[in-house]
Amino acid sequence: MALSQRLQLRQTQSLVMTPQLLQAIKLLQLSHLDLSAYVEGELERNPLLERDSGDEPGVPEPNGADAAPALAEAPAGPRDAAEEWMADAADTSRSSIEDRLGGTALDNVFPDESGPGLSRLAEERPAGYSEWSAVGNGGRDDDDYNLEAFVAAEPTLADHLAEQLALAVTDPAERMIGQYLLDMVNESGYLAGDPAEVADKLGCPPERVEAVLATLQTFNPSGVCARNLAECLAIQLRENDRFDPAMQALVAHLDLLAKRDIAGLKRKCGVSDEDIADMIAEIRRLDPKPGLRFGTTTVQPVVPDVFVRQAPDGSFIIELNSDTLPKVLVNQTYYARVAGRAKKDTEKSYLSDCLQSAAWLVRALDQRAKTILKVASEIVRQQDAFLTHGVEHLRPLNLKTVADAISMHESTVSRVTANKYMATPRGTFELKFFFTSAIAAADGGEAHSAEAVRHRIKQLIDAETPDDVLSDDTIVEKLRAAGIDIARRTVAKYREAMRIPSSVQRRRDKQMKAAVV
């Protein structure tokens, strides 16, 4: 076979990941908070981008040194009636106002706002009054006034304990030790460090650190600064004068209480059935995490990206949350003004890149909004039974089903459903909530959603009685009788995912509650 060289023309198609395409893909999977931060960065970087305030984009107002030439270049022509009226209205002198009132004195028109009474009030008002009274929003003429900024902050656990330390400890050295220990208290109110290590770091005897810790453990809320759960409960029981020998034995064997081993607790404490029930009830009334009474972090509510509401005819209306959509525009007027003055090729290239980037960002944001709305509409169409009747009617759904219905790729649907939330009549859910695996039906009918099966398992367990606790095998039989073909290990996996204990532990819990009641 002879080897030779030759030229061939071949036409092929390939997908090139351009920077614009990468940007559009990135915007799809961003949450509305991340998207807002990204758009803010683009607004700072690109001078041709501006926020959409509802008005038509215009040329930025001249300021500084450019203001005077702009005013000087304005042609001097005859003023129309509107300009003359504005000029007359701008004249607020007393004589001008009286002339416009037909010669009537201003004192006769506004008797309460002129004359010696007003002058005397002006003399008597305190300093700084004019700054507060000139503007109706508290002396500020901007739009950033927020009344919530003046609301008192919620006290934290650290502040509450520091105030008590300043009153309870007077010795400077012990106060320093106490503050060091308070800095180690976590949000639940427990001491996260070892007092022996504290003594070694501060160079003081361990007995002194223990003495300061004992003082801190008397602070409010009761049980704070404890090193473990047993010590936290013991502190609260001592303050209630209920820490007798039997209760000491119960606190020392909390592991038996966690296992619901009532017989073992009775032997350790040496009490009767009635006494152990009273002691357990006493333990249940205590606070295992006293520090959580104080606010530490602000819980941010979930802001939905899509709203779903039911129409009068029974259908569902899907609309985007406009508050989560950044509104940006390309300032074509400013571009035309600046581009006409560009002389160098680098300046023209920079302006062209900015214009192209700004236009692409606007199109990408618009395409992102349309894609989210399209995916959300298909999800609502697939899960309309859930929205109407509840979680028991949630259907099995995967990405491919939605992607095929709206003629998109599965990866696009996956990016759209990431970090997006939908507000429905049933509550606010992440878009990925509606995608659940399928569990076959026992009679060969329509498959069941895994989320609906978990809900059915929880309903069966919640309906249990102390004398009739369902095992996993019994739950499997009941589900198969209802037409759900499921294995025992699947039931156990779903039960553990919902943090539901086994049938043995549930029987002990129910018997214990019945004994306490």
C-alpha angles and dihedrals in degrees: 000000000000121000117222142161124238141161122244133182115219128179117209138163123227137166112243116199100223121186089253092053091048089051092051091049090049093051092054095063098041120106118233091260093052090043092053091051091049093050091048089056091050091050090055094045101042116057092195094063122086137168118265104242094172094263128099113271113255143172113294114258114259116247140177116004092357094060098073096052090047091055093043092053093055110110117243108232138151115295119238126225094268093053091048091050091050091049092051092046090052090060103091100170117133095243093049092050092049091050092053089050091060097262094306114145115249091232090065094052099044106022093163095051102048141040132054093319092063092044091052090049091051090052094048099045115103125254114280092027093119092056091055098040097044093070122039095219099070101287095309123112097191129094095239096085110132122181091200089067088073095051113112114257118245110257115247127221091250092054092046093052093043091056091053092046091056090056101038101044122051102167109095094218094049091045089055090050091048093050090049090053093046090055087061095055112108127216092270090059098252126131105246098193139061117258090215091060090047091054090050093050094046094042096234133122115278089231090063092051090049090050092052090046090053088055091049091052089063091062126108128291095054113245097028121142092027118149096219142001094269092055091046092054092043092055092052093046091051091053089051090047090238101116098110123152093270091052090046089057091049093051090047091056103045088139089070089050090052089052091048089237097158094166091055091049091051091054093047094047097036095224137127129258092264093049094049090051090053091047093051090048088052091052091049091056092059124093112245092189108035094169093067090075088080125068117248109159131024114242110227113215120229112258110209120228094203132038121209121189133167120250122220091256092057097257123118127248116213121197136163122248101248091199091068095049115089111226114213133160137195111243099223093172093057091046092053091049095049097038091056090060096045111113106168125071091233091057092049091047092049093050091047092051091048092050093048093047092048094048091048092050091052091050092045092052091049092048090048091054092048092048093050091050092048094050093044091050092053092047090052090049091051095044101038090122090059092050091049104038108016142253094317088072096050107133127218109261136174136186094256093060093054093041093053092047094054097033096244136123121266091239090057092052090047091053093047093052093049114105093351125125134201125208110214135168085262094055138274116311136174112250090241089062090076092058108083134157122254127249116200121246118244093229095046093256130125115330121249128234117249090229091053090050091051089051090050091051091051091050091053092049094046090054093056123119126211089254096046112044113166120232121211090258091053091050089052090053093049092049092049089050087055091052100263116128106207136151125237093243089054091054090050091049093051091045092052091046089057089047093242113153125231123278092261093055092043091053090052092048094051093046090049092050090048090051092049092050 
